[in-house]
């Protein structure tokens, strides 16, 4: 269990120590992403799936990443476990926006994942696509370093509203 604890920040909720989930939600790992990763619960939104996939990256759980990648979009065979270096490099997840498309069977999450590589902090910026199939959310694919969406741009969820009045409402 020792190496497992290295991936988490210790925090406190109501004065009690907790393992903060790596996904950045501020919640206890055992109440946040762990139930998704160990299969006792399913994410109810594309953002929850994105957060749990990021957490799986920090833990090196290649199996969860494979199982939550839609079969039509997988390439090759199931990957092996990650090396210790690959597990420890992830530092922070920042969700820029997430939305479900009008039909509720697809969604988009734009995020930045910060990681350390050779003493340098880098950023992976992606706008990810998700689909809901057989009552489960799956990652399909994504656009790396996407062009920024202006706040007055049409929301990608196809609601007909401006982004600032829809999925990027803050």
Helices and strands as residue ranges (DSSP letters): H 2-5, E 9-13, E 16-20, G 29-31, H 34-37, H 46-59, H 62-67, G 71-73, H 84-88, E 90-100, E 106-117, E 120-133, E 136-144, G 163-165
